[in-house]
């Protein structure tokens, strides 16, 4: 059996996601009827929502974002705010630098879809 190209898989899943959306069925019901894995459906739905560059990588993986460092008017130490391009904001106040660093490292390594505000 011949391998399908990435473009063919994307086209297939784009059609599947659209069919589910217009079917009026739940994702679970639709996937059950079509013999699809709900986990695969969700993964492709998420993947198709993310913009892509010409080279095929997701834009969020390569994006450079502006950073602005501002002085805290109260002069307090241990406060940080990180805002991702998708609008998710992480605010931490009153923690030591090691804890803030550890949280930011974990947050940056987590998939975008799993971050919560």
C-alpha positions in Angstrom: 0.0 0.0 0.0 1.4 3.4 -0.9 2.0 6.0 1.7 -0.2 9.0 1.8 1.3 12.5 1.7 1.0 14.9 4.6 -1.1 17.1 2.3 -3.5 14.2 1.6 -3.8 13.4 5.3 -4.6 17.1 6.1 -7.1 17.2 3.3 -8.8 14.0 4.5 -9.0 15.2 8.1 -10.2 18.6 7.1 -13.1 16.9 5.2 -13.8 14.6 8.2 -13.9 17.5 10.7 -16.2 19.5 8.4 -18.5 16.4 8.0 -18.7 16.0 11.7 -19.4 19.7 12.2 -22.3 19.7 9.7 -23.7 16.3 10.8 -25.1 17.7 14.0 -23.7 14.6 15.8 -21.4 14.7 18.8 -17.8 13.9 18.1 -18.1 10.5 19.9 -21.2 9.6 18.0 -19.7 10.6 14.6 -16.5 8.8 15.2 -18.3 5.7 16.4 -20.4 5.7 13.2 -17.4 6.4 10.9 -15.1 3.9 12.7 -12.7 6.7 13.7 -10.7 7.2 16.9 -12.1 10.1 18.9 -8.5 10.9 20.1 -7.3 11.1 16.5 -10.2 13.2 15.6 -9.5 15.7 18.4 -5.7 15.7 17.6 -6.4 16.5 13.9 -9.0 19.1 14.7 -6.5 20.9 17.0 -3.7 20.5 14.4 -5.9 21.9 11.6 -6.7 25.0 13.7 -3.1 26.0 14.0 -1.7 28.2 11.2 1.2 26.7 9.2 4.2 28.2 7.5 5.3 27.4 3.9 7.7 24.7 5.2 4.8 22.9 6.9 5.7 23.7 10.5 3.2 25.2 12.8 3.6 29.0 13.1 3.6 28.9 16.9 6.7 26.7 16.8 8.8 29.3 15.0 7.2 32.6 16.0 9.3 35.3 17.6 7.3 37.5 19.8 8.2 40.9 21.1 9.2 41.0 24.8 8.8 44.1 26.9 10.5 44.3 30.3 8.9 46.8 32.6 9.8 47.9 36.1 7.4 47.0 38.8 6.3 50.3 40.3 6.0 48.7 43.8 9.5 47.3 43.4 8.4 43.9 44.6 10.5 40.8 43.8 9.1 37.4 42.7 6.3 38.6 40.4 6.1 37.5 36.7 3.6 37.7 33.9 4.1 35.7 30.7 1.7 36.1 27.7 1.7 33.7 24.8 0.7 34.8 21.3 -2.6 32.8 21.6 -3.6 35.1 24.5 -2.9 32.8 27.4 -1.4 34.7 30.4 0.5 33.2 33.3 0.7 35.5 36.4 2.6 34.5 39.5 3.2 36.8 42.5 5.2 36.3 45.6 7.1 33.2 44.6 10.9 32.7 44.7 12.8 32.9 41.4 13.4 29.1 41.3 9.7 28.3 41.5 8.8 30.8 38.9 11.6 29.5 36.6 10.4 25.9 37.0 6.7 26.8 36.2 7.7 28.8 33.1 9.9 26.0 31.8 7.0 23.5 32.3 4.5 25.9 30.7 6.7 26.5 27.7 7.2 22.8 27.1 3.4 22.0 27.3 1.3 21.8 24.1 -0.7 25.0 23.5 -4.0 23.2 23.7 -3.3 22.1 27.3 -2.5 25.5 28.7 -5.3 27.1 30.6 -5.8 30.6 31.7 
